[in-house]
Amino acid sequence: MADLKNINEEVFKKYWRVLKLARTPTRDEFNKIAIVAAIGILIVGMIGFILYEIMALAL
């Protein structure tokens, strides 16, 4: 049980160190991330649609 407590404490310290370094993104950073995510979603959607159309033509 003591080992589990030590492991949990070490993990918590590592996570806490990362959280202390983290900050809220600026509006410009957020907009860039949102644009990249939207482009990725569109690409995946277009690939899915193209595959759907190819399968519909094949059948």
N, C-alpha and C positions, 0 to 999 in steps of 0.2 A: 504494500500500500504506500509505503514511503517513496518507493521508486516512481510510482505513478504520480505522486504529488510533485516530485522533483522534475519529472518530464513535463507535466502540465505547467509548472512554473517557468521552465526554460522556454517552452513554446510561447507562453504568454509574454515573456520579456522580448522575444524576437518580434512578435506581432506588434507589441507596444512601440518598439523602436521604429518600425516601419510606419505606424500610424502617426508618430510624432513628426516624421519627415514629410508626410503627405500634406497636401494643401488643396484648397478648392481651385478648380481650373478657372482661368479667366474666361470672359465671354468669347474671345477670339479662339482660344483653345477648344472650348466647348463646341463652337460652330464648326471648326475643322473636324473634330471627332464625329459630330453628327452627320456631316457631309460624307465622310469616308464610310460610315456605317450605312447610310442610305444608298450609296453607290454599290456597296457590297450586297445589300438586300436586293437591289434591282438586278444585279448581275446573276445572282442565284435564281431569282424569279424568272429571268429571261432564259436561263439554261433549262429550268424546269418546263417552261412553256414550249421551248423548241423541242425538247425530248417528248413532250406530250403530243405535239403536232406530228412528229416523225412516227410515233407509235400509232397515232390515229390513222395516218396515211397507210401504214404497213398492214393494218387490219382491215 
